[in-house]
């Protein structure tokens, strides 16, 4: 059973037909770094939630605008939620979206006395020894954006995995009149969410027998690598008609490659992107439509969930409910998963309304 959000989303769906969904360790401060309350120790509040908790937000990598929006206090992300609850919130990670870069940041957070970790997993299994060690110490582990199912207390899912994957295929099929060779520019080959979405994309493509998936390539959430693999696709498949990139870094890199008269309007591009990074390409016709949820709401929900678990108010049992501030009430679904809600379809008609 999928979890249903019981509070209304701040922005309505654009398309009713689509009920949808990117170490030496370093820490950042200010807007995406540490927000400290006046509380100096963990103590109960009138709502039963502890204050003064040390919570570390550990995205796949630092310097990624998607995670900056998801985590930042200024954007209303995870750090903002933690600050509102009276916790100490710190964003930290490596600079590359790899387990080798992320694991030392997790280990450092544990050594600094973390009460809770909010992690976007770069790998579904490689992180587990470290995360399981944290949980054995009584540290709450909440994953968001990308899951590590075997080693967390709760997962905050941005939207239904199936709906994210199928919707991107449907958007591209509409633009291609359901025919033509297509490719996928993904993030890391080990990314849990990417692989799950691609699995549903492949299933959905069975509904469009004239559309053929010719290749899946990996840009590793790195702009340079994503650019290179997109250029490689164009050279290898001269009859390519469309690209799906289910990663904010990948779609921006692919858009920059396609943003010239040779490809604009001839090769369709869609996927998961942020409005600020893609407004230029929507304006000039390189991209007609793309999809995403609100990453700041995702982070905000993860912040509230981590505190609820660390306070003993939520243990992951299906059917439990908790309130996430301005976002309203949420219910834990199967597999200890909480669903943010359906994402949005961005077009030239509405993209100017969004800033993230």
Buried (B, 14 or more C-beta within 10 A) or exposed (E): EBBEBEBEBEEEBBBEEBEBBBBEBBBBEEBBBBBBBEBEEBEEEEEEBBBBBBBBBBBBBBBBBBBBBBBBBEBBBBBBBBBBBBBBBBBBBBBBBBBEBBBBBBBBBBEEEBBBBBBBBBBBBBBBEBBBBBBEEEBBBBBBBBBBBEBBBBBBBBBBBBBBBBBBBBBBBEBBEBBBBBBBBBBBEBBBBBBBBBEBBBEBBEEBEEBBBBBBBBBBBBBEBBBBBBEBBBEEBEEBBBBBBBBBBBBBBBBBBBBEEEBBEEBBBBBBBBBBBBBBBBEEEBBBBBBBBBBBBBBBBBBBBBBBBBBEBBEBEEEBBBBBBBBBEBBBBEBBBBBBBBBBBBBEEBBEEBEB
